[in-house]
Amino acid sequence: MPTPRRHFLRRSAALLAVAVFMALVGIAHAAYPEQPIKLVVGFPPGGGGDLYGRVIANALGKHIGQAVIVDNRAGAGGNIAAETVAHARPDGYTLILAMSGNMGSAPAIRGNLPYKVPEDFVPIAQLVETPFGLMVSSNSKIETLKDYVAEARAGKLTYASTGTGGAAQIVMEMVKQQASLDILHIPYKGSGPALNDLFGGQVASFFAPYTPLMGQITGGKLRLLAVSSPRRVPSLPDVPTLKESGIDVVMTQWYGLAAPAGTPKEVVDTIGRAVEKAMKDPELLRVYRADGAREATLTGDQFRDFIVKDVANYRRAVERGGLKAE
């Protein structure tokens, strides 16, 4: 066989091999997902954020072609969950319920996080924003926010949050600064353990996003003293805002979906399309819109930019208050 012809055939074979490989890669991406997807949530089962995670997991599973299973990794205000996902294989089978705590306040107050925000993640979509609430047990002698302030000024109170350096702690520290209050912070690994001690009298109050806890509030186990929204919640007309009560703090906590950095764009796009459909699910909207919370619409780069700005906002609050991670 002449040398030029042999060279031509070898080159053709090589090109064919490359074409087959690229086709197989395309098929692999097109086949996603081929197994259940894990959604890592930084709260224990029954905690506040756990509800939002389970609702999106259920709705997402209906549209992405595989079950989405919640994996609770509680602790450190959601930072354990974020570290887990930051170091996970970037194949689209491990996602995180990102939130203000592990993606906003933690990078602002901690200089030694085992992950970087937003560099270690691919933000996919913001899901919901919810106000914070100051709560006490229904057995508490504190009936109103005025009572709470008076009690704090008369003697040291305690308040629980879902973790040191979390969004709830920093926002409650803003409340303390605005009202000149001395209240001891007691961190917990999620709402569930915090509520157990609140009901048991081991801690005096709890500051957290209140909307996932409406069952306990309407059921008479929790007393909601004030909310951090800009105006009163229509379904809770008797509960004042912090601002109208003279404490100028207006903040909300957000939740969203993110994947590990390096996740293929085709996979991220597939998840994004499924999230868009899931966000129209009537049950999801019912839960997300309940009692002052609202669904969000930011996706992709817009969500990434929002996270960057959120970190900057928390960092300013940390610096103004001289706060440090405990």
C-alpha positions as CSV (number, residue, x, y, z in Angstrom):
1,M,0.0,0.0,0.0
2,P,1.5,3.4,-0.9
3,T,2.6,5.5,2.0
4,P,0.3,8.5,1.4
5,R,-2.7,6.2,1.3
6,R,-1.6,4.5,4.5
7,H,-1.2,7.9,6.2
8,F,-4.6,8.9,5.0
9,L,-6.3,5.8,6.4
10,R,-4.5,6.2,9.7
11,R,-5.6,9.8,10.0
12,S,-9.2,8.9,9.1
13,A,-9.2,6.2,11.7
14,A,-7.9,8.7,14.3
15,L,-10.5,11.3,13.4
16,L,-13.3,8.6,13.5
17,A,-12.1,7.6,17.0
18,V,-12.2,11.2,18.2
19,A,-15.7,11.6,16.7
20,V,-17.0,8.4,18.4
21,F,-15.5,9.6,21.7
22,M,-17.1,13.0,21.5
23,A,-20.4,11.3,20.6
24,L,-20.2,9.1,23.6
25,V,-19.4,12.1,25.8
26,G,-22.5,13.8,24.4
27,I,-24.6,10.8,25.1
28,A,-23.2,10.6,28.6
29,H,-24.2,14.2,29.3
30,A,-27.6,13.7,27.6
31,A,-28.3,10.7,29.8
32,Y,-28.0,12.7,33.0
33,P,-29.3,11.8,35.5
34,E,-28.9,8.1,35.5
35,Q,-29.1,7.7,39.3
36,P,-30.8,9.4,42.3
37,I,-29.5,12.9,43.1
38,K,-28.4,13.8,46.7
39,L,-29.4,17.2,48.1
40,V,-27.3,18.1,51.1
41,V,-29.1,20.1,53.7
42,G,-27.3,21.7,56.6
43,F,-30.1,21.1,59.2
44,P,-31.3,18.0,61.1
45,P,-34.6,16.5,60.0
46,G,-37.5,18.6,61.4
47,G,-35.4,21.8,61.4
48,G,-36.6,25.0,59.7
49,G,-34.5,24.8,56.5
50,D,-35.1,21.1,56.3
51,L,-38.7,21.8,55.2
52,Y,-37.6,24.0,52.3
53,G,-35.0,21.4,51.2
54,R,-37.6,18.5,51.2
55,V,-40.2,20.6,49.3
56,I,-37.7,21.4,46.4
57,A,-36.4,17.8,46.5
58,N,-39.9,16.4,46.0
59,A,-40.8,18.9,43.2
60,L,-37.5,18.6,41.5
61,G,-37.7,14.8,41.4
62,K,-40.9,15.1,39.4
63,H,-39.2,16.9,36.6
64,I,-35.6,15.7,36.4
65,G,-36.3,12.0,35.9
66,Q,-34.7,10.7,39.2
67,A,-35.5,10.8,42.9
68,V,-33.8,13.7,44.8
69,I,-32.9,12.4,48.2
70,V,-32.3,14.8,51.2
71,D,-29.0,14.2,53.0
72,N,-29.0,16.0,56.4
73,R,-25.5,17.2,57.4
74,A,-26.2,19.4,60.4
75,G,-23.7,21.4,62.3
76,A,-21.7,24.7,62.2
77,G,-24.6,26.7,60.9
78,G,-24.7,24.8,57.6
79,N,-20.9,24.9,57.0
80,I,-20.5,21.2,57.3
81,A,-23.0,20.7,54.5
82,A,-21.2,23.3,52.4
83,E,-17.8,21.7,52.9
84,T,-19.2,18.3,52.0
85,V,-20.5,19.6,48.7
86,A,-17.5,21.8,47.9
87,H,-15.4,18.6,47.9
88,A,-17.9,16.3,46.2
89,R,-17.5,14.9,42.7
90,P,-18.7,17.6,40.3
91,D,-21.0,15.3,38.4
92,G,-24.4,16.8,39.2
93,Y,-25.3,14.0,41.7
94,T,-24.5,16.0,44.8
95,L,-26.2,19.4,45.3
96,I,-26.6,21.7,48.3
97,L,-29.4,23.7,49.7
98,A,-27.3,26.9,49.8
99,M,-28.4,29.6,52.3
100,S,-27.5,32.9,53.9
101,G,-25.7,31.1,56.7
102,N,-23.2,29.0,54.8
103,M,-22.9,31.2,51.7
104,G,-23.4,34.7,53.1
105,S,-22.6,35.2,56.8
106,A,-20.1,32.4,57.3
107,P,-17.6,33.8,54.7
108,A,-18.1,37.2,56.2
109,I,-17.2,36.2,59.8
110,R,-14.9,33.2,59.4
111,G,-11.5,33.5,57.8
112,N,-10.7,29.8,57.9
113,L,-13.6,28.2,56.1
114,P,-12.7,24.9,54.4
115,Y,-14.4,26.2,51.3
116,K,-14.6,29.4,49.3
117,V,-17.7,31.4,48.2
118,P,-18.5,31.6,45.4
119,E,-15.4,29.9,43.9
120,D,-16.1,26.4,45.1
121,F,-19.7,26.3,43.8
122,V,-21.9,26.7,40.8
123,P,-24.9,28.7,41.8
124,I,-28.0,27.3,40.0
125,A,-31.1,29.1,41.4
126,Q,-32.3,31.1,44.4
127,L,-35.5,29.5,45.7
128,V,-37.1,31.4,48.6
129,E,-36.5,34.3,51.0
130,T,-38.0,34.3,54.5
131,P,-38.0,36.8,57.3
132,F,-36.4,36.1,60.7
133,G,-38.5,35.9,63.8
134,L,-37.8,36.4,67.6
135,M,-39.6,33.6,69.4
136,V,-40.2,32.3,72.9
137,S,-41.9,29.3,74.3
138,S,-45.6,29.7,74.9
139,N,-44.8,28.9,78.6
140,S,-42.6,32.0,78.8
141,K,-43.7,34.9,80.9
142,I,-42.6,37.2,78.1
143,E,-45.7,38.1,76.1
144,T,-44.5,40.9,73.8
145,L,-41.3,42.4,72.3
146,K,-41.6,45.2,74.9
147,D,-41.5,42.6,77.7
148,Y,-38.5,40.9,76.0
149,V,-36.5,44.2,75.9
150,A,-37.4,45.0,79.5
151,E,-36.4,41.5,80.6
152,A,-33.1,41.7,78.8
153,R,-32.3,45.0,80.4
154,A,-33.2,43.8,83.8
155,G,-31.0,40.7,83.7
156,K,-29.1,38.6,81.1
157,L,-31.3,36.6,78.8
158,T,-30.2,33.9,76.4
159,Y,-31.1,33.3,72.8
160,A,-30.6,30.2,70.6
161,S,-29.6,30.2,66.9
162,T,-28.8,27.5,64.5
163,G,-25.1,27.9,64.7
164,T,-22.2,30.3,65.5
165,G,-21.4,32.7,62.7
166,G,-24.7,31.9,61.0
167,A,-27.0,34.5,59.4
168,A,-29.4,34.3,62.4
169,Q,-26.7,35.0,64.9
170,I,-25.4,38.0,63.0
171,V,-28.8,39.5,62.4
172,M,-29.7,39.0,66.1
173,E,-26.4,40.7,67.0
174,M,-27.7,43.7,64.9
175,V,-30.8,43.7,67.0
176,K,-28.8,43.7,70.2
177,Q,-26.7,46.6,68.9
178,Q,-29.7,48.6,67.8
179,A,-31.6,48.1,71.1
180,S,-28.5,48.2,73.4
181,L,-29.2,44.7,74.8
182,D,-27.0,42.2,76.5
183,I,-28.3,38.7,75.5
184,L,-26.1,35.6,75.6
185,H,-25.9,33.6,72.3
186,I,-26.3,29.8,72.6
187,P,-25.6,28.0,69.3
188,Y,-27.3,24.8,68.2
189,K,-27.0,22.3,65.3
190,G,-30.3,23.2,63.8
191,S,-33.8,24.3,64.8
192,G,-34.9,20.9,66.2
193,P,-32.3,20.8,69.1
194,A,-32.8,24.5,69.8
195,L,-36.5,24.1,70.1
196,N,-36.2,21.1,72.4
197,D,-34.2,23.3,74.8
198,L,-36.5,26.3,74.3
199,F,-39.5,24.2,75.3
200,G,-37.5,22.7,78.2
201,G,-36.6,26.1,79.6
202,Q,-32.8,25.7,79.0
203,V,-32.7,28.7,76.7
204,A,-35.0,31.8,76.9
205,S,-35.6,32.7,73.3
206,F,-34.9,31.6,69.7
207,F,-34.0,33.7,66.7
208,A,-34.4,32.1,63.2
209,P,-36.4,32.2,60.0
210,Y,-39.9,31.6,61.5
211,T,-41.9,30.5,58.5
212,P,-41.0,26.8,58.6
213,L,-42.1,26.8,62.2
214,M,-45.6,28.1,61.7
215,G,-47.1,24.8,62.8
216,Q,-45.6,25.3,66.3
217,I,-46.6,29.0,66.2
218,T,-50.2,28.5,65.2
219,G,-50.4,25.4,67.4
220,G,-49.6,27.4,70.4
221,K,-46.2,26.0,71.3
222,L,-44.2,29.0,70.1
223,R,-44.9,32.7,70.7
224,L,-43.7,35.0,67.8
225,L,-42.7,38.4,69.3
226,A,-41.5,40.2,66.2
227,V,-40.5,39.7,62.6
228,S,-37.6,41.2,60.5
229,S,-39.6,41.9,57.4
230,P,-40.1,45.5,56.2
231,R,-43.8,45.4,57.1
232,R,-46.2,43.3,59.0
233,V,-47.1,39.9,57.6
234,P,-50.8,39.9,56.5
235,S,-51.5,36.5,58.1
236,L,-50.0,37.7,61.4
237,P,-51.4,41.2,61.8
238,D,-50.8,41.3,65.5
239,V,-47.1,40.6,65.3
240,P,-45.0,43.8,65.0
241,T,-41.9,44.2,62.9
242,L,-38.6,45.0,64.6
243,K,-38.4,48.3,62.7
244,E,-41.8,49.6,63.8
245,S,-40.9,48.6,67.3
246,G,-37.9,51.0,67.2
247,I,-35.2,48.4,66.3
248,D,-34.1,49.3,62.8
249,V,-33.3,45.9,61.4
250,V,-34.8,44.6,58.2
251,M,-33.2,41.3,56.9
252,T,-34.3,38.1,55.3
253,Q,-32.8,34.6,55.0
254,W,-32.5,33.1,51.5
255,Y,-32.2,29.5,50.3
256,G,-31.1,28.2,46.9
257,L,-29.5,25.4,44.9
258,A,-25.8,25.1,44.0
259,A,-23.5,22.4,42.7
260,P,-19.7,21.8,43.2
261,A,-17.4,23.9,41.0
262,G,-16.5,22.1,37.8
263,T,-20.0,20.5,37.3
264,P,-20.4,20.4,33.5
265,K,-22.5,23.2,32.0
266,E,-24.8,20.7,30.3
267,V,-25.6,19.1,33.6
268,V,-26.2,22.4,35.3
269,D,-28.5,23.5,32.5
270,T,-30.5,20.3,32.9
271,I,-30.9,20.9,36.6
272,G,-31.8,24.6,35.9
273,R,-34.5,23.6,33.5
274,A,-36.0,21.1,36.0
275,V,-35.8,23.8,38.8
276,E,-37.7,26.2,36.6
277,K,-40.5,23.7,36.2
278,A,-40.4,22.6,39.9
279,M,-40.9,26.3,40.9
280,K,-44.3,26.2,39.4
281,D,-45.4,23.2,41.5
282,P,-48.6,24.3,43.5
283,E,-47.5,22.6,46.7
284,L,-44.0,24.1,46.6
285,L,-45.5,27.6,46.0
286,R,-48.0,27.0,48.9
287,V,-45.1,26.3,51.3
288,Y,-42.7,28.9,49.9
289,R,-45.3,31.7,50.0
290,A,-46.7,30.9,53.4
291,D,-46.7,33.5,56.2
292,G,-44.4,36.1,54.7
293,A,-41.9,34.1,52.7
294,R,-41.7,34.5,49.0
295,E,-40.2,32.5,46.1
296,A,-37.2,33.9,44.4
297,T,-36.3,34.2,40.7
298,L,-32.5,34.6,40.4
299,T,-30.6,32.0,38.4
300,G,-27.1,31.3,37.2
301,D,-24.8,34.4,37.1
302,Q,-27.5,36.6,38.6
303,F,-27.7,34.3,41.6
304,R,-23.9,34.2,41.8
305,D,-23.7,38.1,41.8
306,F,-26.4,38.1,44.6
307,I,-24.3,35.8,46.7
308,V,-21.2,38.0,46.3
309,K,-23.2,41.1,47.4
310,D,-24.7,39.2,50.3
311,V,-21.3,38.3,51.6
312,A,-20.3,41.9,51.3
313,N,-23.4,43.1,53.3
314,Y,-22.8,40.6,56.1
315,R,-19.1,41.5,56.2
316,R,-20.0,45.2,56.7
317,A,-22.3,44.2,59.6
318,V,-19.6,42.1,61.2
319,E,-17.0,44.8,60.9
320,R,-19.4,47.5,62.3
321,G,-20.3,45.3,65.3
322,G,-16.8,43.9,65.9
323,L,-18.2,40.4,65.7
324,K,-16.0,37.3,65.8
325,A,-16.7,33.6,65.3
326,E,-16.9,32.0,68.8
